């Protein structure tokens, strides 16, 4: 069974006399233990879609099921959902981590004893036991994010929404949070990740869904999507100096020269380029790999069909 199944989600808003289709026929599905990166430019419909999934906005059409239950018809279904929102909206900063865990645990249906027990386990798991009685506002940004994730998990949800989980963190804290996200997924929790840090999305996600103008324009395995868009471009690194004549010939073939590297577009001219640079020694020839950032930009900047 899929933990999240959203099918045919649509939402339209009116702005004066104008009708705006914010979301048009969006389908999303996440299996247990899977991380789906939900990506798109600002205004593409991500936030509206997430709010429909979370039961905060009723869709005009389409259905949502979290662990088989509809949050719009069964309010208790949202107890299978945990969320970490970007910014400072996840915690009470004057409370301690333990107090936050107890408060939100009870709010989400746990007894106080169960919330305290689960809170202790999460603080230990996230290596926060030594900070259990410190005010959240006095913790580092990385520790605050770890507490926010712990609070989202205190009621043991099956689906976790992560919005910009590493934004504003230093390198060490970012690595810690990424490790936690992988561990949470490995425990069987399904994760819907939204971020503008596409390197983080590429590293963490199993699948990617890209939304543009309210429609999902790509949805597939992350690495397969990247491979699909890998272009035939090459970097040739030299160990010697090019002559003026060689430089002129290379530029005529559209080669970008940034000594000691040449950037060649197209496999069909690669061997011709190598002949032009002969007898200059070549250190290496490397095929350039695409990344998720390049794929994302190609998709969202492509001309739209009328």
C-alpha positions in Angstrom: 0.0 0.0 0.0 1.1 3.5 -0.8 1.4 5.8 2.3 0.4 8.8 0.2 -1.9 8.6 -2.8 -3.1 11.9 -4.4 -5.0 11.6 -7.6 -6.3 14.3 -10.0 -5.9 17.2 -7.5 -7.3 20.5 -8.9 -7.7 23.9 -7.3 -8.9 27.1 -8.8 -8.9 30.6 -7.3 -10.5 33.8 -8.3 -8.6 37.1 -8.3 -11.1 39.7 -9.2 -12.4 38.8 -12.6 -9.5 36.4 -13.3 -9.7 32.7 -12.7 -6.3 31.1 -11.7 -5.8 27.4 -12.0 -3.3 26.9 -9.2 -3.2 23.1 -9.4 -4.3 21.0 -12.4 -4.7 17.2 -12.2 -1.8 16.5 -9.9 -1.0 12.9 -9.1 1.5 11.9 -6.4 2.2 8.6 -4.7 4.8 7.7 -2.0 5.6 4.2 -0.7 6.8 3.3 2.8 10.4 4.2 3.2 10.5 6.3 0.0 11.6 10.0 -0.3 9.8 12.0 -3.0 11.3 15.4 -3.9 8.5 17.7 -4.9 10.1 20.5 -6.8 9.0 23.6 -8.7 9.6 27.3 -9.1 7.7 29.8 -6.9 4.1 30.0 -7.8 4.0 26.6 -9.5 1.4 25.1 -7.2 3.6 23.3 -4.7 2.2 24.9 -1.5 -1.4 24.6 -2.7 -0.8 20.9 -3.4 0.8 20.3 0.0 -2.0 22.1 1.8 -4.5 19.8 0.0 -2.5 16.7 1.0 -2.4 18.0 4.6 -6.2 18.5 4.8 -5.8 22.3 5.1 -7.4 23.2 1.7 -10.2 21.2 0.1 -9.5 20.3 -3.5 -12.1 21.3 -6.2 -11.5 17.8 -7.7 -9.4 14.8 -6.9 -8.7 12.7 -3.9 -6.1 12.4 -1.1 -5.4 9.3 0.9 -2.9 9.1 3.8 -2.3 5.4 4.7 -5.7 4.7 3.0 -7.7 7.5 4.8 -9.0 10.7 3.4 -8.0 13.7 5.5 -10.9 15.8 4.1 -13.5 13.3 5.3 -11.7 11.7 8.3 -9.9 14.4 10.3 -8.1 11.8 12.3 -6.2 10.8 9.1 -3.9 13.8 9.6 -2.5 12.1 12.7 -0.6 9.9 10.2 1.1 13.1 9.1 4.1 15.0 10.5 5.5 18.2 9.2 8.6 20.3 9.4 7.9 23.7 7.9 10.6 26.1 6.8 11.1 29.0 9.2 10.3 29.2 12.9 6.8 27.8 12.9 7.5 24.3 14.2 8.4 25.0 17.9 7.8 27.1 20.9 11.1 28.7 21.4 10.8 29.5 25.1 10.1 25.8 25.9 12.7 23.1 26.1 13.0 20.3 23.6 11.3 17.9 26.1 8.5 20.4 26.8 7.9 20.8 23.1 7.8 17.0 22.6 5.3 16.5 25.4 3.1 19.4 24.3 2.9 18.4 20.6 2.6 14.7 21.5 -0.5 15.3 23.6 -1.8 17.7 20.9 -1.6 14.9 18.4 -3.4 12.3 20.5 -0.8 10.8 22.8 -1.2 10.6 26.6 1.3 12.7 28.5 3.1 9.6 29.6 3.4 8.2 26.1 4.5 11.6 24.8 7.2 11.8 27.5 8.4 8.3 26.8 8.5 8.8 23.0 10.2 12.2 23.6 13.0 10.6 25.6 13.6 8.0 22.9 13.7 10.7 20.2 16.1 12.9 22.1 18.4 10.0 22.6 18.1 8.9 19.0 18.9 12.5 17.8 21.7 12.9 20.3 19.9 15.8 22.1 19.6 14.3 25.6 22.1 16.7 27.0 20.0 19.6 25.7 16.6 18.3 26.9 16.2 21.1 29.5 17.7 24.0 27.5 15.3 26.6 25.9 15.0 26.0 22.2 15.9 29.6 21.5 19.3 29.0 23.0 20.2 26.1 20.8 22.1 26.2 17.6 20.2 26.4 14.3 21.2 22.8 13.5 19.9 21.6 16.9 16.7 23.5 16.5 16.1 21.7 13.2 16.8 18.3 14.9 14.2 19.2 17.6 11.7 20.2 14.9 12.1 16.9 13.2 11.8 15.0 16.5 8.6 16.9 17.3 7.2 16.0 13.9 7.9 12.3 14.6 6.7 12.2 18.3 3.3 10.6 17.3 5.0 8.2 14.9 3.4 9.4 11.7 3.6 7.3 8.5 4.1 10.4 6.3 6.5 13.2 6.9 6.4 16.5 5.1 9.8 18.3 5.0 10.0 21.8 3.8 13.5 23.2 3.3 15.0 21.0 6.0 18.6 22.1 5.5 18.0 25.8 4.7 20.4 28.1 6.6 22.4 25.3 8.2 26.1 25.1 8.1 27.9 22.2 6.4 28.1 20.0 9.5 24.5 20.5 10.5 23.4 19.9 7.0 25.1 16.6 6.9 23.6 15.7 10.3 20.0 16.5 9.1 20.5 14.6 5.8 21.7 11.5 7.8 18.6 11.8 10.0 16.3 12.0 7.0 17.8 8.9 5.5 17.4 7.0 8.8 13.8 8.1 9.1 13.1 6.8 5.6 14.9 3.6 6.4 12.6 3.1 9.4 9.6 2.9 6.9 8.3 6.5 7.0 7.3 8.0 3.7 8.8 11.5 3.1 7.6 14.3 0.9 10.5 16.7 0.5 10.3 20.2 -0.9 13.4 22.3 -1.3 15.1 24.9 -3.6 18.4 23.3 -2.7 18.5 20.9 -5.7 21.7 19.2 -4.7 20.0 18.1 -1.4 17.0 16.9 -3.3 19.2 14.9 -5.7 21.2 13.4 -2.8 18.3 12.4 -0.7 15.4 11.5 -3.0 14.4 8.2 -4.5 12.0 9.9 -6.9 11.4 13.4 -8.2 8.2 15.2 -9.2 8.5 18.6 -10.9 5.5 20.9 -11.0 5.2 23.9 -13.4 2.1 26.1 -13.8 0.0 23.7 -11.6 0.9 20.5 -13.6 3.4 17.8 -12.8 5.6 17.8 -15.9 8.0 15.0 -14.8 7.8 12.3 -12.2 10.2 9.4 -12.0 13.3 7.8 -10.4 15.8 10.6 -9.5 18.9 9.0 -11.1 17.0 7.8 -14.2 15.7 11.4 -14.7 19.2 12.8 -14.4 20.6 10.2 -16.8 17.8 10.9 -19.3 19.0 14.5 -19.6 22.7 13.8 -19.6 24.0 15.6 -22.6 26.9 14.7 -24.8 29.3 17.3 -23.6 32.9 16.8 -22.7 35.7 18.5 -20.8 39.2 18.1 -22.3 42.0 19.0 -19.9 45.4 19.8 -21.5 48.9 19.8 -20.1 50.4 22.2 -22.6 49.9 25.5 -24.4 47.7 25.9 -27.5 48.9 27.9 -30.4 47.0 30.9 -31.7 46.0 28.9 -34.8 44.7 26.0 -32.7 42.7 28.5 -30.6 41.2 30.0 -33.7 40.2 26.6 -35.1 38.7 25.5 -31.7 36.6 28.6 -31.4 35.3 28.1 -34.9 34.0 24.8 -33.8 32.2 26.4 -30.8 34.6 25.2 -28.2 34.8 27.2 -25.0 38.4 27.6 -23.9 39.2 28.2 -20.3 42.9 27.2 -19.9 43.8 24.4 -19.4 40.3 23.1 -20.1 38.3 22.9 -23.3 34.5 22.5 -23.1 33.2 20.6 -26.1 29.5 20.2 -27.0 28.6 17.1 -29.1 30.2 13.7 -29.3 30.3 14.0 -33.1 33.1 16.7 -33.1 35.1 15.3 -30.2 37.6 13.4 -32.3 38.0 16.3 -34.6 38.8 18.6 -31.6 41.4 16.1 -30.4 43.0 16.2 -33.8 43.2 20.0 -33.7 44.9 20.0 -30.3 47.5 17.4 -31.4 50.4 17.3 -30.3 49.6 19.2 -27.1 49.6 16.6 -24.3 46.1 15.7 -22.9 45.7 15.1 -19.2 42.1 13.7 -19.4 38.9 13.7 -21.4 35.8 13.5 -19.2 32.2 13.3 -20.2 30.2 15.8 -18.3 27.4 14.4 -16.1 24.0 16.2 -15.8 22.7 17.0 -12.4 19.2 17.6 -11.0 19.7 21.4 -11.2 20.4 21.2 -14.9 17.4 18.9 -15.4 15.1 21.1 -13.4 16.1 24.3 -15.3 15.6 22.6 -18.7 12.2 21.4 -17.7 10.8 24.5 -16.1 12.3 26.9 -18.7 11.1 24.8 -21.7 8.4 26.5 -23.8 4.9 25.6 -22.7 2.3 24.2 -25.0 -0.7 26.4 -25.6 
